[in-house]
Each structure stands twice: as structure tokens, then as C-alpha cells.
Amino acid sequence: VSTSSTALVHPPSYFAPDWRDQLEAAARSGGASFYASGIFPGFASDQLALLMTTQSKNIRTITASEVALNDHYPVADVMMDGLGFGRPLDFDPMMKQPGFIEMAWKAPIYLIASGLGVEVEAVRGFFDRELTDRDIEVAFGTVEAGTCGALRMKAIGVVDGREAIVIEHVTRLAHDVAPDWPTGIGDLSYRITITGDPDIDCTLAATLKDPRKAGVAGMTSGAGAMVATAMRVVNAVPYVVAAEPGLLSSVDLPLTIPQHAFAT
């Protein structure tokens, strides 16, 4: 099991088919099964959406969103050059490169589509930024007024000619930046919205009373999500062991319910 190979949450859509096929062949040859998961992607971006659709008569759109305060992440290169935080709007971060969002976030779109038995015709990317009007002190340094203090990106799956499956990130360095954009619960939450019959709205937040006890004392908003990410694959281990050899996704497994939930 893995939480780092996030693009393998849906192996058939993996961006490097040759690598995927080599891994698949090795797994089958060795009688091993491989499963990648997490919280976003791996659950809140895809499997939770599929669970919500079990209440649906018909569906027009599915949107899975992560709304996060990301002031705790200390790696300046990733935050500034990769995402564009602390940069003016005329700076093009890696996230804005043509095709990057589509490649990075297509897996949960295809996983949802696979579960619903529909075909994704195309994946479109969307990227937007908002400036901060004041200096913000964050883990990687000072983000100056007049530079990017929030970003919003979407990967949009087209089904039957319409934008049907959307994976969205709204990430801020302070709660008051981009006030017109979607907000969540606390510093980090996930939301599934389904338009159809009926309309469905589900918000999820994972928090910790004692991050130090969980080994993530240095984290703030993401502490609960880190534990949830790990437990997605830890709880899946017996189900993955029992599965057929090869590369697996969540639609290939039963619900990976913990087998010792009340153990102390």
C-alpha cells in the first residue's frame, strides 16, 4: 500500500502507462497486490463522492473540493515557484503550465467515472489567484502585500459533452484572503456537492485533539488529515492482501472498514 503514488489511485489513467504496466506485470508475477490511497486523492476527492451517489436518482454534476489554510508548509520552492504564493500575478508557477493540472488531478476524475460506468471525454484545467492586501507571515517566510495569497484550481472532467466531474482546491495563506471564494470548516475541510435528484452536500473535516501524540506536532491545519491519510492504507491492508494480484483502486475493494477500531 502507498500514500505517495497518488496518481495510482486509478491505475488505468496513470500518466506513465509503460511504468504502470511494468508495475502491474511485476505484481502479477510475484502474486502481489498494490493499492494507493489517501484522503485527497484517495477518499474525499473520489470514493466519498461515489458513496454519496448511492443516494442519487440522477446526477448532473459532482464537485469534490478541498478548502485549506496552508500557512504551515515550510518549503519555499514548492509554495512560491510551484504554486505561485508570494509572487505577483505576472509570474507563471509550475501549476499554471499547460496540462499540469489536468495531469496531476485526472486520477480521481477517472476513478469517479469508472465507478459510475461513464466515459471521460476530456479533462480541462482551471487556475486562478487572488492577491493579499497585507503582509502575511507564514512558515516559508513573509508574503508581501500585492502578491498571491490564495489560489483556486480545478480539474474538470467532461462527460457527454458537459463539465460533469470537478476536483477543486481552494488554498489560502490567511482566512481573510479571497473572501468571495468557497470557505470550509476550520482550517481544512473537504466538500462533496452533487447536483441532481436529490441535490447532495456533504462536508468532512478531520481534526486532532493532540497532534503531538500522533507524531505530527509541527502541523496545524493538516494534522488530522495526515492521520486520516495514513489510516486509509493501514486499514486497507487486510483487504489488499485478500485481493487478486495486480494494481487496485477503491472500486476494486470492499469498504476498507477498520478491523480493530476500538482497540486501545
VOBA-1610 file (N, C-alpha, C; in pm, whole numbers, padded with zeros to 5 digits, always signed):
BEGIN
Val+00085-00119+00000Val+00000+00000+00000Val+00088+00124+00000Ser+00035+00234-00053Ser+00114+00356-00067Ser+00024+00478-00056Thr+00077+00585+00008Thr+00009+00714+00006Thr+00084+00815-00079Ser+00201+00777-00131Ser+00283+00873-00206Ser+00259+00866-00356Ser+00213+00752-00406Ser+00189+00737-00551Ser+00045+00776-00581Thr+00014+00905-00561Thr-00126+00948-00566Thr-00190+00929-00703Ala-00111+00938-00810Ala-00168+00921-00944Ala-00215+00778-00967Leu-00173+00685-00881Leu-00214+00546-00895Leu-00341+00513-00817Val-00413+00614-00769Val-00543+00584-00708Val-00638+00528-00813His-00610+00556-00940His-00683+00493-01051His-00580+00448-01154Pro-00528+00326-01141Pro-00417+00281-01226Pro-00442+00293-01377Pro-00562+00266-01429Pro-00579+00275-01575Pro-00550+00412-01633Ser-00565+00520-01555Ser-00542+00655-01608Ser-00404+00708-01570Tyr-00315+00624-01520Tyr-00183+00668-01477Tyr-00110+00737-01592Phe-00038+00846-01561Phe+00019+00930-01666Phe+00137+00867-01738Ala+00194+00760-01683Ala+00307+00691-01747Ala+00268+00545-01768Pro+00198+00514-01877Pro+00148+00377-01897Pro+00256+00270-01895Asp+00374+00300-01949Asp+00481+00200-01951Asp+00523+00162-01809Trp+00540+00262-01722Trp+00575+00233-01582Trp+00464+00154-01514Arg+00340+00197-01538Arg+00227+00127-01477Arg+00225-00019-01520Asp+00245-00044-01649Asp+00239-00181-01700Asp+00352-00266-01642Gln+00470-00207-01624Gln+00580-00280-01561Gln+00546-00318-01417Leu+00487-00223-01345Leu+00449-00249-01206Leu+00338-00355-01200Glu+00244-00344-01291Glu+00135-00443-01297Glu+00190-00582-01324Ala+00281-00592-01421Ala+00339-00722-01455Ala+00418-00780-01338Ala+00493-00694-01269Ala+00571-00740-01155Ala+00480-00788-01042Ala+00371-00715-01019Ala+00277-00754-00914Ala+00213-00889-00945Arg+00171-00906-01068Arg+00106-01033-01105Arg+00206-01148-01102Ser+00328-01122-01149Ser+00430-01226-01149Ser+00465-01270-01007Gly+00470-01174-00916Gly+00506-01204-00778Gly+00389-01236-00688Gly+00267-01235-00743Gly+00149-01264-00663Gly+00119-01157-00560Ala+00151-01032-00594Ala+00131-00921-00500Ala+00020-00829-00550Ser-00046-00763-00457Ser-00146-00662-00492Ser-00099-00527-00438Phe-00125-00422-00516Phe-00076-00288-00484Phe-00194-00192-00484Tyr-00201-00108-00380Tyr-00313-00015-00364Tyr-00260+00120-00316Ala-00293+00225-00387Ala-00257+00362-00348Ala-00382+00437-00305Ser-00372+00509-00194Ser-00487+00585-00147Ser-00438+00699-00059Gly-00530+00763+00009Gly-00502+00878+00093Gly-00634+00945+00124Ile-00630+01075+00148Ile-00755+01146+00175Ile-00797+01233+00056Phe-00701+01295-00015Phe-00736+01381-00129Phe-00613+01391-00220Pro-00597+01297-00315Pro-00694+01197-00361Pro-00691+01070-00276Gly-00789+00985-00301Gly-00798+00857-00235Gly-00926+00837-00157Phe-00985+00945-00106Phe-01113+00933-00037Phe-01203+01053-00060Ala-01168+01168-00003Ala-01258+01284-00012Ala-01273+01335-00154Ser-01180+01304-00242Ser-01190+01351-00380Ser-01260+01251-00471Asp-01286+01130-00424Asp-01335+01027-00517Asp-01424+00924-00450Gln-01372+00842-00357Gln-01456+00737-00301Gln-01572+00794-00222Leu-01550+00902-00148Leu-01660+00965-00075Leu-01768+01012-00172Ala-01725+01070-00285Ala-01822+01113-00386Ala-01904+00995-00436Leu-01838+00882-00462Leu-01911+00763-00507Leu-02009+00714-00401Leu-01968+00717-00275Leu-02060+00677-00168Leu-02182+00768-00164Met-02161+00898-00185Met-02273+00992-00185Met-02369+00964-00300Thr-02316+00917-00414Thr-02404+00892-00529Thr-02498+00775-00507Thr-02476+00694-00404Thr-02569+00585-00378Thr-02706+00638-00335Gln-02715+00769-00311Gln-02843+00832-00277Gln-02909+00898-00398Ser-02845+00891-00513Ser-02887+00971-00629Ser-02983+00895-00720Lys-03085+00968-00768Lys-03171+00918-00875Lys-03108+00952-01010Asn-03063+01077-01025Asn-02985+01117-01142Asn-02887+01225-01100Ile-02783+01242-01181Ile-02673+01333-01146Ile-02644+01424-01264Arg-02628+01553-01235Arg-02583+01648-01337Arg-02435+01680-01318Thr-02394+01713-01196Thr-02253+01742-01171Thr-02212+01687-01034Ile-02084+01653-01024Ile-02022+01615-00898Ile-01900+01703-00878Thr-01890+01770-00764Thr-01773+01851-00732Thr-01715+01805-00599Ala-01586+01775-00599Ala-01513+01740-00477Ala-01412+01850-00451Ser-01422+01915-00335Ser-01339+02032-00305Ser-01257+02012-00178Glu-01137+02063-00182Glu-01056+02078-00061Glu-01040+02228-00036Val-01079+02274+00082Val-01064+02415+00120Val-00968+02419+00238Ala-00851+02482+00217Ala-00744+02469+00316Ala-00675+02601+00345Leu-00633+02615+00470Leu-00537+02717+00510Leu-00400+02649+00508Asn-00308+02700+00427Asn-00179+02633+00408Asn-00064+02724+00450Asp-00079+02786+00567Asp+00026+02877+00615Asp+00139+02804+00686His+00124+02672+00707His+00222+02596+00785His+00327+02527+00701Tyr+00311+02525+00568Tyr+00403+02448+00484Tyr+00532+02527+00465Pro+00648+02470+00500Pro+00771+02550+00510Pro+00858+02554+00385Val+00823+02482+00279Val+00914+02469+00164Val+00886+02581+00064Ala+00974+02680+00061Ala+00950+02800-00021Ala+00944+02768-00169Asp+01030+02679-00218Asp+01031+02648-00361Asp+00896+02595-00407Val+00840+02504-00328Val+00710+02447-00364Val+00602+02553-00359Met+00598+02629-00251Met+00491+02725-00231Met+00500+02842-00328Met+00620+02889-00357Met+00637+03008-00440Met+00652+02975-00588Asp+00745+02886-00621Asp+00770+02855-00762Asp+00671+02753-00816Gly+00632+02658-00731Gly+00537+02557-00775Gly+00394+02606-00781Leu+00352+02677-00675Leu+00213+02720-00664Leu+00192+02869-00692Gly+00294+02950-00674Gly+00282+03093-00704Gly+00253+03181-00586Phe+00247+03125-00464Phe+00225+03209-00346Phe+00342+03306-00328Gly+00308+03428-00286Gly+00410+03528-00263Gly+00471+03586-00389Arg+00414+03553-00503Arg+00461+03604-00631Arg+00355+03696-00691Pro+00396+03791-00775Pro+00297+03874-00846Pro+00222+03789-00948Leu+00111+03841-00996Leu+00027+03763-01086Leu+00088+03744-01224Asp+00191+03822-01259Asp+00256+03800-01388Asp+00362+03690-01383Phe+00381+03630-01265Phe+00471+03515-01252Phe+00392+03388-01282Asp+00447+03301-01364Asp+00381+03176-01400Asp+00441+03060-01322Pro+00373+03012-01218Pro+00424+02898-01142Pro+00407+02768-01221Met+00470+02663-01173Met+00459+02534-01240Met+00314+02489-01253Met+00232+02520-01154Met+00093+02479-01157Met+00018+02536-01277Lys+00068+02647-01330Lys-00001+02712-01442Lys+00046+02660-01577Gln+00146+02575-01580Gln+00195+02523-01708Gln+00085+02444-01778Pro+00073+02459-01910Pro-00034+02389-01982Pro-00032+02238-01956Gly-00146+02186-01918Gly-00162+02043-01898Gly-00124+01992-01760Phe-00063+02077-01675Phe-00015+02028-01546Phe-00131+01988-01454Ile-00229+02074-01439Ile-00343+02043-01351Ile-00417+01921-01401Glu-00437+01914-01532Glu-00507+01800-01590Glu-00434+01670-01559Met-00302+01671-01574Met-00222+01551-01547Met-00223+01516-01399Ala-00208+01617-01314Ala-00193+01593-01171Ala-00323+01546-01105Trp-00439+01588-01158Trp-00564+01562-01088Trp-00666+01485-01169Lys-00623+01420-01278Lys-00720+01344-01355Lys-00758+01212-01289Ala-00669+01155-01205Ala-00695+01022-01149Ala-00827+01014-01072Pro-00857+01105-00977Pro-00985+01094-00908Pro-01105+01115-01000Ile-01088+01196-01105Ile-01196+01212-01202Ile-01227+01079-01268Tyr-01122+01011-01314Tyr-01142+00883-01381Tyr-01190+00775-01284Leu-01150+00784-01158Leu-01198+00688-01059Leu-01348+00703-01038Ile-01395+00827-01025Ile-01539+00850-01012Ile-01612+00801-01136Ala-01559+00835-01253Ala-01622+00793-01378Ala-01627+00641-01388Ser-01519+00575-01348Ser-01516+00429-01353Ser-01622+00370-01262Gly-01635+00424-01142Gly-01735+00374-01050Gly-01877+00392-01101Leu-01900+00500-01175Leu-02034+00529-01228Leu-02057+00469-01366Gly-01952+00411-01426Gly-01967+00349-01557Gly-01986+00448-01670Val-01924+00565-01659Val-01933+00665-01766Val-01793+00692-01822Glu-01788+00752-01939Glu-01661+00778-02007Glu-01624+00925-01998Val-01501+00951-01960Val-01448+01088-01958Val-01395+01120-02097Glu-01452+01223-02159Glu-01411+01261-02294Glu-01289+01352-02294Ala-01274+01432-02190Ala-01161+01525-02181Ala-01151+01573-02037Val-01032+01621-02001Val-01010+01685-01871Val-00957+01825-01898Arg-01020+01925-01837Arg-00981+02064-01854Arg-00927+02119-01722Gly-00830+02208-01733Gly-00771+02270-01615Gly-00814+02414-01599Phe-00822+02458-01474Phe-00857+02597-01441Phe-00768+02641-01326Phe-00714+02763-01336Phe-00623+02814-01233Phe-00648+02962-01212Asp-00666+03002-01087Asp-00691+03142-01055Asp-00618+03176-00925Arg-00585+03305-00910Arg-00515+03352-00791Arg-00577+03482-00742Glu-00561+03507-00612Glu-00604+03633-00551Glu-00488+03693-00473Leu-00478+03824-00478Leu-00372+03895-00408Leu-00409+03917-00262Thr-00309+03922-00176Thr-00329+03966-00039Thr-00306+04117-00032Asp-00388+04185+00047Asp-00373+04331+00060Asp-00288+04369+00182Arg-00227+04269+00246Arg-00141+04295+00361Arg-00031+04190+00364Asp+00076+04219+00434Asp+00182+04120+00454Asp+00128+04005+00541Ile+00168+03882+00506Ile+00128+03764+00583Ile+00254+03687+00622Glu+00268+03658+00750Glu+00379+03577+00797Glu+00338+03429+00796Val+00411+03349+00719Val+00381+03206+00708Val+00509+03127+00732Ala+00500+02996+00728Ala+00614+02911+00762Ala+00732+02927+00668Phe+00706+02962+00541Phe+00818+02975+00448Phe+00869+03119+00437Gly+00814+03211+00515Gly+00863+03348+00513Gly+00751+03450+00513Thr+00779+03568+00462Thr+00682+03677+00455Thr+00624+03685+00315Val+00492+03680+00306Val+00422+03701+00180Val+00379+03847+00178Glu+00434+03922+00086Glu+00412+04066+00085Glu+00277+04104+00025Ala+00224+04216+00072Ala+00102+04270+00013Ala+00121+04291-00136Gly+00016+04262-00212Gly+00023+04276-00357Gly+00074+04154-00429Thr+00098+04045-00355Thr+00137+03918-00418Thr+00030+03814-00389Cys+00046+03697-00447Cys-00056+03592-00437Cys-00069+03542-00294Gly-00191+03549-00240Gly-00219+03498-00107Gly-00320+03386-00106Ala-00377+03354-00222Ala-00474+03245-00232Ala-00477+03195-00375Leu-00504+03067-00391Leu-00519+03012-00526Leu-00638+02918-00530Arg-00689+02905-00651Arg-00802+02816-00675Arg-00776+02741-00805Met-00778+02610-00800Met-00755+02532-00921Met-00859+02421-00931Lys-00890+02388-01055Lys-00988+02283-01081Lys-00939+02194-01194Ala-00966+02066-01181Ala-00958+01973-01292Ala-01101+01931-01322Ile-01142+01946-01446Ile-01283+01932-01482Ile-01297+01820-01584Gly-01371+01716-01548Gly-01395+01604-01638Gly-01521+01625-01720Val-01506+01610-01851Val-01618+01628-01944Val-01681+01492-01973Val-01811+01481-01949Val-01887+01359-01975Val-02008+01396-02059Asp-02026+01327-02170Asp-02138+01355-02261Asp-02142+01502-02301Gly-02024+01559-02323Gly-02016+01696-02374Gly-02034+01805-02271Arg-02045+01771-02144Arg-02063+01876-02043Arg-01968+01854-01927Glu-01939+01962-01855Glu-01849+01956-01740Glu-01923+01889-01625Ala-01883+01765-01594Ala-01963+01682-01505Ala-01895+01647-01374Ile-01762+01628-01375Ile-01689+01585-01255Ile-01577+01684-01231Val-01579+01751-01116Val-01485+01858-01087Val-01409+01828-00958Ile-01276+01834-00966Ile-01190+01827-00848Ile-01133+01966-00825Glu-01158+02022-00707Glu-01125+02163-00682Glu-01040+02178-00556His-00941+02268-00565His-00863+02310-00448His-00882+02460-00429Val-00914+02501-00308Val-00911+02642-00269Val-00813+02651-00153Thr-00701+02718-00175Thr-00593+02720-00076Thr-00557+02864-00043Arg-00559+02897+00085Arg-00529+03033+00131Arg-00410+03031+00226Leu-00345+03147+00237Leu-00242+03167+00338Leu-00296+03241+00460Ala-00417+03294+00451Ala-00487+03356+00563Ala-00636+03348+00533His-00716+03336+00636His-00859+03315+00615His-00927+03432+00545Asp-00872+03553+00557Asp-00941+03669+00502Asp-00904+03699+00357Val-00815+03620+00297Val-00781+03640+00156Val-00887+03572+00070Ala-00922+03633-00043Ala-01023+03580-00136Ala-01154+03547-00063Pro-01216+03646+00001Pro-01336+03619+00080Pro-01455+03572-00003Asp-01454+03597-00134Asp-01566+03556-00218Asp-01555+03410-00263Trp-01443+03348-00239Trp-01426+03208-00277Trp-01488+03116-00172Pro-01508+02988-00207Pro-01568+02895-00110Pro-01488+02887+00020Thr-01560+02872+00130Thr-01499+02855+00261Thr-01540+02720+00317Gly-01464+02673+00414Gly-01493+02542+00472Gly-01508+02550+00622Ile-01482+02436+00688Ile-01489+02426+00833Ile-01347+02436+00888Gly-01322+02534+00973Gly-01190+02547+01033Gly-01082+02573+00929Asp-00966+02512+00952Asp-00851+02536+00865Asp-00844+02441+00747Leu-00913+02328+00753Leu-00906+02230+00645Leu-01032+02146+00644Ser-01099+02143+00531Ser-01215+02057+00519Ser-01235+02019+00373Tyr-01319+01919+00354Tyr-01347+01865+00222Tyr-01498+01866+00201Arg-01537+01890+00077Arg-01680+01902+00050Arg-01716+01831-00080Ile-01821+01752-00074Ile-01878+01690-00193Ile-02012+01757-00220Thr-02029+01811-00340Thr-02159+01865-00381Thr-02201+01795-00509Ile-02322+01743-00506Ile-02379+01674-00621Ile-02508+01745-00658Thr-02515+01793-00781Thr-02640+01849-00830Thr-02713+01741-00908Gly-02840+01727-00879Gly-02919+01623-00943Gly-03047+01604-00865Asp-03097+01484-00863Asp-03216+01450-00785Asp-03180+01337-00689Pro-03164+01366-00561Pro-03167+01500-00499Pro-03032+01570-00510Asp-03031+01700-00476Asp-02903+01769-00455Asp-02844+01719-00323Ile-02713+01694-00324Ile-02646+01638-00206Ile-02527+01725-00170Asp-02510+01752-00041Asp-02399+01835+00007Asp-02343+01770+00133Cys-02215+01734+00129Cys-02151+01667+00242Cys-02017+01733+00269Thr-01992+01775+00392Thr-01865+01835+00431Thr-01796+01748+00535Leu-01668+01727+00516Leu-01587+01641+00602Leu-01469+01719+00657Ala-01442+01705+00785Ala-01322+01763+00846Ala-01260+01658+00938Ala-01128+01645+00932Ala-01055+01553+01019Ala-00962+01635+01108Thr-00983+01628+01238Thr-00904+01709+01332Thr-00846+01620+01442Leu-00746+01672+01511Leu-00682+01600+01621Leu-00683+01685+01747Lys-00712+01622+01859Lys-00701+01693+01987Lys-00555+01708+02029Asp-00472+01609+01993Asp-00332+01610+02037Asp-00241+01571+01921Pro-00204+01665+01833Pro-00115+01633+01722Pro+00018+01573+01766Arg+00068+01615+01882Arg+00196+01563+01930Arg+00189+01411+01951Lys+00081+01364+02008Lys+00064+01221+02033Lys+00062+01142+01902Ala+00012+01204+01796Ala+00005+01138+01666Ala+00134+01151+01587Gly+00233+01222+01642Gly+00361+01236+01574Gly+00365+01346+01471Val+00268+01437+01474Val+00264+01548+01378Val+00254+01680+01454Ala+00336+01695+01557Ala+00326+01812+01644Ala+00352+01942+01570Gly+00431+01939+01464Gly+00464+02061+01392Gly+00357+02108+01298Met+00249+02031+01282Met+00144+02068+01187Met+00028+02134+01259Thr-00044+02215+01183Thr-00163+02280+01237Thr-00285+02230+01160Ser-00316+02293+01048Ser-00439+02262+00976Ser-00442+02120+00922Gly-00327+02063+00886Gly-00327+01934+00820Gly-00305+01815+00910Ala-00299+01834+01042Ala-00263+01725+01131Ala-00362+01609+01123Gly-00490+01639+01133Gly-00590+01533+01126Gly-00591+01464+00992Ala-00569+01540+00886Ala-00566+01481+00752Ala-00448+01388+00734Met-00334+01418+00801Met-00219+01329+00792Met-00250+01192+00851Val-00315+01191+00966Val-00353+01064+01027Val-00456+00992+00939Ala-00554+01066+00889Ala-00655+01005+00802Ala-00592+00945+00677Thr-00494+01016+00620Thr-00425+00965+00502Thr-00357+00832+00532Ala-00284+00827+00642Ala-00215+00703+00679Ala-00313+00589+00705Met-00421+00618+00775Met-00514+00512+00811Met-00592+00460+00691Arg-00604+00540+00587Arg-00667+00489+00465Arg-00595+00365+00414Val-00463+00364+00416Val-00391+00247+00364Val-00367+00143+00474Val-00347+00186+00599Val-00329+00088+00706Val-00454+00002+00720Asn-00571+00065+00721Asn-00695-00011+00733Asn-00723-00097+00610Ala-00663-00061+00497Ala-00686-00137+00374Ala-00601-00262+00365Val-00498-00275+00448Val-00400-00385+00432Val-00466-00522+00423Pro-00553-00564+00515Pro-00609-00699+00503Pro-00693-00719+00377Tyr-00757-00613+00330Tyr-00838-00624+00209Tyr-00750-00633+00085Val-00639-00561+00086Val-00545-00567-00026Val-00478-00703-00031Val-00441-00757+00085Val-00380-00890+00090Val-00476-00996+00034Ala-00605-00980+00062Ala-00704-01078+00017Ala-00742-01062-00130Ala-00705-00951-00191Ala-00744-00923-00329Ala-00658-01000-00428Glu-00704-01003-00553Glu-00627-01065-00660Glu-00500-00984-00685Pro-00393-01049-00733Pro-00269-00976-00763Pro-00291-00869-00871Gly-00213-00761-00862Gly-00220-00654-00960Gly-00237-00519-00895Leu-00267-00419-00976Leu-00287-00283-00928Leu-00435-00261-00900Leu-00465-00209-00783Leu-00603-00196-00737Leu-00641-00050-00719Ser-00771-00023-00730Ser-00827+00106-00692Ser-00939+00082-00592Ser-00996+00187-00540Ser-01101+00173-00440Ser-01224+00101-00494Val-01249+00110-00624Val-01366+00041-00679Val-01342-00109-00690Asp-01218-00154-00672Asp-01188-00297-00676Asp-01197-00363-00539Leu-01211-00284-00434Leu-01211-00335-00297Leu-01345-00308-00230Pro-01380-00389-00129Pro-01493-00351-00045Pro-01455-00229+00039Leu-01551-00176+00113Leu-01517-00069+00207Leu-01410-00120+00303Thr-01301-00044+00315Thr-01188-00089+00397Thr-01211-00049+00543Ile-01312-00109+00601Ile-01353-00079+00738Ile-01246-00130+00835Pro-01206-00050+00934Pro-01103-00095+01028Pro-01149-00217+01106Gln-01057-00309+01128Gln-01091-00434+01196Gln-01065-00429+01346His-00999-00323+01394His-00971-00311+01538His-00997-00167+01583Ala-01113-00114+01545Ala-01140+00028+01565Ala-01142+00069+01711Phe-01183-00019+01800Phe-01199+00018+01941Phe-01085-00034+02028Ala-00978-00080+01963Ala-00861-00125+02040Ala-00793-00006+02105Thr-00734-00026+02221Thr-00666+00083+02291Thr-00516+00056+02294
//
